[in-house]
Amino acid sequence: MAHLARIYCLSVACYHFCRLPAYCQRNCGGERGNLDTAIYHFVNSLDSRRIFNSSILLLSSVPANFLLPAYSALILIYLFRKKWKRAFDIAMIGALGSVVLFLTKNLFARHRPLDPLIKNVTGYSFPSVHSFSSFTFFGVIIYLIWKSEVHQALKISATTGLFFCGILVAFSRVYLRVHYPSDLLGGFLLSVCWLISSIFLLHQLDKLFVRFFDRKKL
């Protein structure tokens, strides 16, 4: 658990650094000229609607159209295999993660970019729902893969592929001008913090239940 603690501390530190643009926008009247907006405008300059837009829109729609069925299917698989605790853990990580994200977004209340390429985009900007949700789900899959007995090479390949998918989803949100880069990085880091915290707390809860039922048997 020591290496997870180090990753958690680093993620928390980076997350607080990433929220600085949101703080500046809310309290200083803007963030013009900083690195965040510089990257944002650079990505916008890559706009080539004939080539990219259909695939970018598909990537951007992944969390809204894919994650709920994917979570449901994953939970049902473990329920079918009678692994009740694993199904409960996945459900709690997904459901309570949404609560954490909602509270965080309303805490910082950062407004979105003013020139989105898609319509009907609502809610605050920091951290990104798409980034947090995608990396949280992919993180759960990665955790389950590493807990399994599959070959090491397959674990590394799957981890790399899923992480890359998360990056593509995050990139699509900047490309569509509905998020700043720091929103996406903040969503990723919040996801890492949430995954490590929730997995640790669920393990501790397991230990408490075991101790409780052992005492009941005595």
C-alpha positions as CSV (number, residue, x, y, z in Angstrom):
1,M,0.0,0.0,0.0
2,A,3.0,2.3,0.4
3,H,3.3,2.9,-3.4
4,L,-0.4,3.7,-3.6
5,A,0.0,6.2,-0.8
6,R,2.7,7.9,-2.7
7,I,0.6,8.0,-5.9
8,Y,-2.3,9.4,-3.9
9,C,-0.2,12.2,-2.3
10,L,1.2,13.1,-5.7
11,S,-2.2,13.1,-7.3
12,V,-3.6,15.4,-4.5
13,A,-0.8,17.8,-4.9
14,C,-1.2,17.9,-8.7
15,Y,-4.9,18.2,-8.4
16,H,-4.6,21.3,-6.2
17,F,-2.2,22.8,-8.7
18,C,-4.6,22.1,-11.6
19,R,-7.5,23.9,-9.8
20,L,-5.6,27.2,-9.8
21,P,-7.0,28.3,-13.1
22,A,-10.5,27.7,-11.9
23,Y,-9.7,29.7,-8.7
24,C,-8.2,32.5,-10.8
25,Q,-11.2,32.6,-13.2
26,R,-13.7,32.8,-10.3
27,N,-11.8,35.3,-8.2
28,C,-9.6,37.3,-10.5
29,G,-11.9,37.9,-13.4
30,G,-10.2,35.6,-15.9
31,E,-7.1,33.7,-16.8
32,R,-5.9,35.2,-20.0
33,G,-2.4,34.4,-21.2
34,N,-1.7,31.4,-18.9
35,L,-0.6,28.0,-20.0
36,D,-4.0,26.5,-19.7
37,T,-5.6,28.8,-22.3
38,A,-2.5,28.6,-24.4
39,I,-2.9,24.9,-24.8
40,Y,-6.7,25.3,-25.3
41,H,-6.1,27.7,-28.2
42,F,-3.5,25.5,-29.7
43,V,-5.8,22.5,-29.7
44,N,-8.5,24.7,-31.2
45,S,-6.1,25.6,-34.0
46,L,-6.0,21.9,-35.0
47,D,-9.7,22.1,-36.0
48,S,-10.3,20.2,-39.3
49,R,-13.9,19.4,-39.4
50,R,-13.7,17.3,-42.6
51,I,-11.3,14.8,-41.0
52,F,-11.8,14.7,-37.3
53,N,-15.3,15.9,-36.2
54,S,-17.3,12.6,-36.6
55,S,-14.7,10.6,-34.7
56,I,-14.3,13.4,-32.1
57,L,-18.0,13.5,-31.5
58,L,-18.1,9.7,-31.1
59,L,-15.3,9.8,-28.5
60,S,-17.0,12.7,-26.7
61,S,-20.3,10.7,-26.4
62,V,-18.6,7.6,-24.9
63,P,-19.2,8.5,-21.2
64,A,-22.9,9.5,-21.7
65,N,-23.8,6.5,-23.9
66,F,-21.4,3.8,-22.8
67,L,-20.5,4.0,-19.1
68,L,-23.8,3.3,-17.5
69,P,-24.5,0.2,-19.5
70,A,-20.8,-0.9,-19.0
71,Y,-21.1,-0.5,-15.2
72,S,-24.4,-2.4,-15.2
73,A,-23.0,-5.2,-17.3
74,L,-19.9,-5.5,-15.1
75,I,-22.0,-5.6,-11.9
76,L,-24.3,-8.2,-13.4
77,I,-21.3,-10.4,-14.4
78,Y,-20.1,-10.5,-10.8
79,L,-23.6,-11.0,-9.5
80,F,-24.0,-13.9,-11.9
81,R,-20.7,-15.3,-10.7
82,K,-22.0,-14.9,-7.1
83,K,-19.2,-12.4,-6.2
84,W,-21.5,-10.2,-4.3
85,K,-18.7,-8.1,-2.6
86,R,-17.0,-7.3,-5.9
87,A,-20.3,-6.2,-7.5
88,F,-21.1,-4.0,-4.4
89,D,-17.6,-2.4,-4.6
90,I,-18.0,-1.5,-8.3
91,A,-21.5,-0.1,-7.7
92,M,-20.2,2.0,-4.8
93,I,-17.2,3.4,-6.7
94,G,-19.4,4.4,-9.6
95,A,-22.3,5.8,-7.7
96,L,-20.4,7.7,-4.9
97,G,-17.9,8.9,-7.5
98,S,-20.7,10.8,-9.2
99,V,-21.5,12.5,-5.8
100,V,-17.9,13.5,-5.3
101,L,-17.8,14.9,-8.8
102,F,-21.0,16.9,-8.4
103,L,-19.8,18.4,-5.1
104,T,-16.4,19.3,-6.6
105,K,-17.8,21.0,-9.6
106,N,-20.1,23.1,-7.6
107,L,-17.3,24.0,-5.1
108,F,-15.1,25.5,-7.9
109,A,-18.0,26.7,-10.1
110,R,-15.7,27.4,-13.1
111,H,-17.4,28.5,-16.2
112,R,-16.9,26.8,-19.6
113,P,-15.3,28.3,-22.6
114,L,-17.6,30.7,-24.5
115,D,-17.3,29.3,-28.0
116,P,-18.2,25.5,-27.9
117,L,-18.5,23.6,-31.2
118,I,-21.5,21.6,-29.8
119,K,-24.8,22.9,-28.5
120,N,-26.7,22.4,-25.2
121,V,-23.6,22.1,-23.0
122,T,-24.5,23.0,-19.5
123,G,-23.0,22.8,-16.0
124,Y,-19.6,24.0,-14.7
125,S,-16.3,23.2,-16.3
126,F,-13.9,22.0,-13.6
127,P,-13.3,19.1,-13.2
128,S,-14.4,17.5,-16.4
129,V,-17.2,14.9,-16.0
130,H,-16.1,13.0,-19.1
131,S,-12.5,12.9,-17.9
132,F,-13.4,11.8,-14.3
133,S,-16.0,9.3,-15.4
134,S,-13.9,7.7,-18.1
135,F,-10.7,7.4,-16.1
136,T,-12.7,6.1,-13.1
137,F,-14.3,3.3,-15.1
138,F,-11.1,2.4,-17.0
139,G,-9.3,2.5,-13.6
140,V,-11.8,0.0,-12.2
141,I,-11.2,-2.3,-15.2
142,I,-7.4,-1.9,-14.8
143,Y,-7.6,-2.7,-11.1
144,L,-9.7,-5.9,-11.8
145,I,-7.2,-6.9,-14.5
146,W,-4.2,-6.6,-12.2
147,K,-6.1,-8.5,-9.5
148,S,-6.7,-11.4,-12.0
149,E,-4.3,-14.1,-13.0
150,V,-3.8,-13.1,-16.6
151,H,-0.4,-12.9,-18.1
152,Q,1.8,-9.9,-17.2
153,A,2.1,-8.8,-20.8
154,L,-1.7,-8.7,-21.2
155,K,-2.0,-6.6,-18.0
156,I,0.4,-4.0,-19.3
157,S,-1.1,-4.0,-22.8
158,A,-4.7,-3.6,-21.4
159,T,-3.6,-0.8,-19.0
160,T,-1.8,1.1,-21.8
161,G,-4.8,0.7,-24.1
162,L,-7.4,1.8,-21.6
163,F,-5.3,4.8,-20.4
164,F,-4.9,5.8,-24.0
165,C,-8.7,5.6,-24.5
166,G,-9.2,7.9,-21.5
167,I,-6.8,10.4,-23.0
168,L,-8.7,10.3,-26.3
169,V,-12.0,11.0,-24.6
170,A,-10.4,13.9,-22.6
171,F,-8.8,15.4,-25.8
172,S,-12.2,15.4,-27.5
173,R,-13.6,17.7,-24.9
174,V,-10.9,20.4,-25.5
175,Y,-11.2,19.9,-29.2
176,L,-14.9,20.6,-29.0
177,R,-14.2,23.7,-26.9
178,V,-16.3,22.7,-23.9
179,H,-13.4,22.3,-21.5
180,Y,-10.0,23.8,-20.7
181,P,-7.0,21.4,-20.4
182,S,-6.8,21.8,-16.7
183,D,-10.4,20.6,-16.4
184,L,-9.4,17.3,-18.0
185,L,-6.2,16.9,-16.0
186,G,-8.2,17.8,-12.8
187,G,-10.8,15.2,-13.7
188,F,-8.0,12.6,-14.2
189,L,-6.3,13.4,-10.9
190,L,-9.5,13.5,-9.0
191,S,-10.3,10.1,-10.5
192,V,-7.0,8.7,-9.3
193,C,-7.5,10.1,-5.8
194,W,-11.1,8.7,-5.7
195,L,-10.1,5.3,-6.9
196,I,-7.2,4.9,-4.3
197,S,-9.4,6.3,-1.5
198,S,-12.4,4.2,-2.3
199,I,-10.5,1.0,-2.8
200,F,-8.6,1.6,0.5
201,L,-11.8,2.3,2.4
202,L,-13.6,-0.7,0.9
203,H,-10.7,-2.9,2.0
204,Q,-10.9,-1.5,5.5
205,L,-14.7,-2.1,5.5
206,D,-14.1,-5.7,4.6
207,K,-11.7,-6.1,7.6
208,L,-14.3,-4.6,9.9
209,F,-17.0,-7.0,8.7
210,V,-14.7,-9.9,9.1
211,R,-13.8,-8.9,12.6
212,F,-17.5,-8.3,13.4
213,F,-18.7,-11.7,12.2
214,D,-15.7,-13.5,13.8
215,R,-16.8,-12.1,17.1
216,K,-20.4,-13.1,16.5
217,K,-19.2,-16.7,16.0
218,L,-17.4,-16.6,19.3
